[in-house]
Amino acid sequence: MVQAKKIALFVIVVFVLYTIITSPARAADLVQIGFEGVSSAARGVGDFMSELVN
């Protein structure tokens, strides 16, 4: 099981590096989308906590 996790992690790292090298603009877009998603999720949690306190 540990070997399978190591192999899966290696494949993911190779894929990410390949994507960054072959299409850096697309990779930057994907990272921006990811950060926007995290930001909106954090904003939603903040709004929820604010409403919960009020």
C-alpha positions, 0 to 999 in steps of 0.5 A: 500500500505504501508503494502505491502511494509513493507511485501515485505521488510520483505520477502526480508530481511528474504530471504537474511538472509536465503541465507547467513546462508545456503550458505555463499560461494554462498552469497559471490560470489553474493556480489562479482558479484554485486560489480564487476558490479557496478565497471564496470558501474562506469568505463564505466561512467568514460570512457564516461566522459573522451571521452566527455571532449576530 
